[in-house]
Structures are given as C-alpha cells and as structure tokens.
Amino acid sequence: MLTFKQVEALYWIVQLGSFEAAASKLNASQSAISKRVQELESTFEFEVFDRSKRTARLTDKGEELFHYAKELLERRDEIVERVSAKEVLVRRLRLGVTELTALTWLPRLISAIKQAYPKVIVEAEVELSATLRERLEANTIDFIVVPSAAVSERFVSTHIASVENAWLCVPGMAPTARSIPLSEIAQFPMLTQGNLSGTGMTYGRFLVEHGVSVPKVFASNNLLAQIGLTLSGMGVSYLPKACLNYLVTDGSLQEIRTRPALPPIEYVALYRADHAYSLNAEIAKLAAEHCDFSHLLLAPQSRNPPGRRRGIPAT
C-alpha cells in the first residue's frame, strides 16, 4: 500500500540528489529510505531509479511517478494548511533572508511567526540574493525576503519595504559641504557588494547607466565586512542609511551626497506560486508588518562615556 513516507522519500531523493541527503532531511537512516523506495517498486512493479547510474536518476516510469508524488504532497500540504487552525498547524517553514534583514528585524519576524503559529518549526538561513532565488526555484526553501528584481510567474511577490542607501566613508575622505556629481564618486576607491547581491547588482547597473566607471573596486559579499572596511578608511561604500546613521552622528563616518542620489532598494517577500498556501501568504503579511530596517542589532543601545568613540562592537 502506498504511504506518504514512501512518497516523501522519492520526492526528497530527487530534490536533493541522493539517498543520503534525503535521509538527513527526513531524519531517517539511509537504509530506511532505501527500503521505502523498494516498497514503492514492489507496489508498482517497476524500477523507480536507474541502478546502472552512479547518481539517483529516475527511470521513465519513475519520472512519471515522481510528478504524481510531487502533486500528492503539495495537495496534502495545502489541505493541512487550509483546514488546520493556526494554533495546531504543524510543519516546517524554510525561511531565507539576506544579511541586512538578519542584522535588523529577522528576530522580530521569527517571534511573530512563533506567536501566530506555535507548532510551526522555522528553519532560517542567511544567504546572498542570487543563492536564495536559486534555492526557491529548486524548491529547497519555502519563503525568502530579498531585494526586488525581475520576478518569474512561478513566484508570488509581496512588497515589504524600501531601504535608502547612502555613500559613506571616513571623515575627511570627501567633501561634506556640497553634493557632487555622481561621476566624481569614481575618484575614490569603492567598496561594493558583488553581483550575487541584489543591492550590488542594482547599484552596479545604476553606475553603468550613468556612465560611471570606477577604477578601484573592492567587492565583498559580507555586509559586516563591508562596514568594517569602510570604517577602516579603505574606501567609499554604499550602505543602508537608517541603521548606520549612529555612525554618522558620532563622527565615525560621513555621508557623500551625489547628484543623482542612489535609488532606494525595494525588498520583497517571494514564495512559489505553486505553493501559494495560506501559510505563505500569512508569513508575507507578517514580514510586511514587522520589517524594520532602521535599527542594526549590533548598534549600541546607549551613548558611550565621553571621549570614547563608538562603532561596530568587537566580536
């Protein structure tokens, strides 16, 4: 008799690429996963995987069965989520965010999810935008919050917030009394985020569109490292303005105003259109309600004693 355990084993072997990975995902032994596949093959009297291959490759009939298995699991999840009350809904939510969200309001979002859905287990991951989109496409993550970009019809997109960024550097590196043409930003060494970052890709395109070519560029995929390098006087960087305003206020950094200014970065929540269950839609609402990019979790909560300069706390 066909069971959900057998169907889940097939689904995750295909999604993750191996029996071992599926076993880890389902908290089962590899032998248990193999047994479930053997039970499937016995039930339908055909081989699900081509055992002449070194990888977990489906046979033609196995491919057909996989599509039915995927549809069956999605229908099961939809029924459970639509029928269950929030207080009793049991499932895992694989949530992905970029570094800025993790450093600002991710704890608030997770707390709100746990309060609304006490039995939902949240698995949160922090990755670059491009990686999160690939994970969502591959269905190895359920819900992501990333900078906006062209959205496939396969995804549902919900606007979350706009984040204003500013050119920042150590005091004295650039003029403060006036704004400068954007083209003059090229005279400074520039600390940027790579093209795997949604912000990095957006601002890279922005500079190209305005004919700005920067001879000295140092790229970092780590926001904290980018802040640290800027504080070290290594160059000029575009950084989130609101949550780092305390570093400008205390004189650790200064803002460079350009004409035109940097455009805001739009953040969206994304989930798969074929997984548009009530939970995903509700999590998007919670994200929009609780997002707050204005406060960095590592920022000091009170002023330091006179004469002591504030910055990013040591770790």
C-alpha positions in Angstrom: 0.0 0.0 0.0 1.3 3.5 -0.9 2.3 5.6 2.1 3.3 9.2 2.5 6.6 8.1 3.9 7.4 6.3 0.6 6.3 9.3 -1.4 8.3 11.7 0.7 11.4 9.5 0.3 11.0 9.6 -3.5 10.4 13.3 -3.6 13.4 14.3 -1.5 15.8 11.9 -3.2 15.0 13.6 -6.4 15.0 17.2 -4.9 18.3 16.7 -3.0 20.1 14.4 -5.4 20.9 11.5 -3.2 19.5 8.9 -0.8 21.9 10.2 1.9 20.6 13.8 1.6 17.0 12.6 1.7 17.7 10.5 4.8 19.2 13.6 6.5 16.2 15.7 5.5 13.6 13.2 6.7 15.6 12.3 9.9 15.8 8.7 8.9 18.6 6.2 8.2 19.8 5.7 4.6 18.7 2.1 4.8 15.1 3.2 5.8 15.0 5.5 2.8 16.2 2.6 0.5 13.5 0.3 2.0 10.8 2.9 1.2 11.9 3.1 -2.4 12.0 -0.8 -2.6 8.4 -0.8 -1.3 7.4 1.6 -4.0 9.0 -0.6 -6.6 7.3 -3.6 -5.2 3.9 -1.9 -5.2 4.1 -0.7 -8.8 6.3 -3.5 -10.2 8.8 -1.3 -11.9 12.2 0.2 -11.0 12.0 3.8 -9.8 15.7 4.6 -10.2 18.1 3.5 -12.8 20.6 1.5 -10.8 23.1 1.4 -13.7 23.8 5.1 -13.0 26.0 6.3 -10.1 23.6 9.1 -9.3 19.9 8.9 -8.2 18.5 9.1 -11.7 14.8 8.2 -12.3 13.7 5.7 -14.9 11.0 6.9 -17.3 8.3 5.3 -15.1 10.0 6.7 -12.1 9.8 10.2 -13.6 6.1 9.8 -14.1 5.6 8.6 -10.5 7.7 11.5 -9.2 5.4 14.0 -10.8 2.4 12.3 -9.2 4.2 12.2 -5.8 5.0 15.9 -6.0 1.4 16.7 -6.8 0.2 14.5 -3.9 2.5 16.1 -1.3 1.6 19.6 -2.4 -2.1 18.7 -2.2 -1.6 17.2 1.2 0.2 20.3 2.5 -2.5 22.6 1.1 -5.3 20.6 2.8 -3.5 20.6 6.1 -2.7 24.4 6.0 -6.2 25.4 4.8 -8.1 23.2 7.3 -5.8 23.4 10.4 -6.2 26.3 12.9 -3.1 28.4 13.4 -2.6 27.0 16.8 -2.4 23.4 15.7 -0.7 23.7 12.3 2.4 21.5 12.3 5.0 21.9 9.6 8.5 23.2 8.9 9.0 26.6 7.3 12.3 27.1 5.5 12.9 30.8 5.6 15.7 32.6 3.8 16.9 36.2 4.1 19.8 38.3 3.1 22.3 39.7 5.6 20.7 43.1 6.1 17.4 41.5 7.2 19.2 39.1 9.5 21.1 42.1 11.1 17.9 44.2 11.6 14.5 42.6 12.0 14.7 38.8 11.5 14.3 38.1 15.2 11.1 40.1 15.2 9.7 38.1 12.3 10.6 34.8 13.8 9.0 35.8 17.1 5.8 36.9 15.3 5.7 33.6 13.4 6.1 31.5 16.6 3.4 33.5 18.3 0.9 33.1 15.4 1.9 29.5 14.6 3.3 28.0 17.8 3.8 24.5 16.3 5.4 25.6 13.1 9.2 25.0 13.1 11.1 27.8 11.5 14.4 27.0 9.8 16.1 30.3 9.0 19.1 30.7 6.6 21.1 33.7 5.6 22.4 33.8 2.0 23.0 36.1 -0.9 20.0 37.1 -3.0 21.0 35.0 -6.1 21.5 31.9 -4.0 18.2 32.3 -2.3 16.4 32.7 -5.6 18.1 29.6 -6.9 17.0 27.7 -3.7 13.4 28.9 -4.1 13.5 27.8 -7.8 14.8 24.4 -6.8 12.1 24.2 -4.0 14.7 23.6 -1.3 13.5 26.7 0.6 9.9 27.9 1.1 10.0 31.6 1.6 12.6 34.4 1.0 13.0 38.1 1.7 15.3 39.7 -0.9 15.9 42.9 -2.9 13.4 43.2 -5.7 14.4 42.0 -9.2 12.5 40.7 -12.3 10.1 38.1 -10.9 9.2 34.9 -12.7 5.5 34.0 -13.0 6.4 31.0 -10.9 6.8 33.2 -7.8 4.3 35.3 -5.8 5.9 38.7 -4.9 4.8 40.9 -1.9 6.4 44.3 -1.4 7.9 44.6 2.1 9.8 47.9 2.3 12.2 50.3 0.7 15.7 50.8 2.0 17.6 54.0 1.4 21.3 53.7 1.0 24.0 56.4 1.1 27.6 56.8 0.1 29.6 56.6 3.3 33.3 57.0 4.1 35.5 58.0 7.0 35.6 61.8 7.7 37.9 63.8 5.6 38.0 61.5 2.6 35.4 63.5 0.7 33.8 67.0 0.8 30.9 67.4 3.1 29.7 70.9 2.4 28.3 70.2 -1.0 26.9 67.4 -3.1 29.0 66.2 -6.0 28.1 64.8 -9.5 27.8 61.1 -9.4 30.7 60.8 -11.9 33.1 62.2 -9.2 32.5 59.1 -7.0 34.8 57.3 -9.3 37.8 59.2 -7.9 37.6 57.2 -4.6 38.4 53.5 -4.0 35.0 51.9 -3.9 33.8 49.1 -1.6 31.0 47.2 -3.3 28.8 44.2 -2.9 29.2 41.5 -5.6 26.7 40.7 -8.3 25.3 37.8 -6.3 23.9 40.5 -4.0 20.7 42.1 -5.1 21.9 45.5 -3.8 25.3 45.0 -5.5 23.6 44.1 -8.8 21.2 47.1 -8.7 23.9 49.7 -7.9 26.3 48.2 -10.3 23.7 48.7 -13.0 22.9 52.2 -11.7 26.6 53.3 -12.1 26.8 51.8 -15.6 23.6 53.5 -16.7 25.1 56.8 -15.6 28.4 56.2 -17.3 30.4 55.9 -14.1 33.4 53.6 -14.4 35.3 53.0 -11.1 39.0 52.1 -11.5 39.5 50.8 -7.9 36.8 48.4 -6.7 37.0 46.0 -3.8 34.0 43.7 -3.7 32.7 41.9 -0.6 29.7 39.6 -0.2 29.6 40.2 3.6 27.8 43.3 4.8 29.6 43.5 8.2 33.0 43.2 6.4 31.9 46.0 4.1 31.1 48.2 7.1 34.3 47.3 8.8 36.4 48.1 5.7 34.6 51.5 5.3 35.3 52.3 9.0 39.0 51.4 8.3 39.2 54.1 5.6 39.7 51.6 2.8 37.2 53.4 0.5 33.8 54.7 -0.1 30.8 52.3 0.2 27.1 52.4 -0.4 25.5 51.3 2.9 22.0 51.3 4.5 21.5 54.8 5.8 18.9 54.5 8.6 20.5 51.6 10.6 24.0 53.1 10.3 23.1 56.7 11.0 24.5 56.4 14.5 28.0 56.1 13.0 27.5 59.3 11.1 26.1 61.0 14.2 29.1 60.1 16.3 31.6 61.1 13.6 32.8 57.6 12.7 31.5 58.0 9.1 30.4 60.8 6.9 27.9 60.8 4.0 28.8 61.8 0.5 25.8 63.3 -1.3 25.7 62.8 -5.1 23.7 64.0 -8.0 21.7 61.9 -8.7 21.4 60.1 -5.3 21.4 56.3 -5.0 17.9 54.9 -5.7 16.2 53.0 -2.8 16.4 49.2 -2.8 13.0 47.6 -2.8 12.6 44.5 -0.7 10.1 41.8 -1.4 8.9 38.5 0.0 8.8 35.7 -2.5 7.3 32.2 -2.5 6.4 29.8 -5.2 3.1 30.3 -7.0 2.5 26.5 -6.9 2.9 26.7 -3.1 0.5 29.6 -2.6 -1.0 28.2 0.5 -2.4 30.3 3.3 0.7 30.0 5.4 3.0 31.6 2.8 0.6 34.4 2.3 0.2 35.0 6.0 4.0 34.9 6.5 4.3 37.6 3.8 1.8 39.7 5.8 3.8 39.2 9.0 7.0 40.2 7.2 5.5 43.4 5.9 4.1 44.2 9.3 7.2 43.6 11.3 10.0 44.7 8.9 12.2 47.5 10.3 15.4 48.2 8.6 16.1 51.3 10.7 18.0 49.6 13.6 21.1 47.5 13.4 21.0 44.7 16.1 24.7 45.3 16.8 24.3 49.1 17.3 24.9 50.4 20.8 21.8 50.9 22.8 23.1 53.9 24.7 25.8 56.5 24.4 29.3 55.6 25.4 31.3 57.5 28.0 32.7 60.9 26.8 35.9 60.6 24.8 35.2 57.0 23.7 34.4 56.6 20.0 31.6 54.3 19.1 31.5 51.8 16.2 30.7 48.2 15.4 31.2 46.3 18.7 34.1 43.8 18.8 33.2 40.1 18.4 
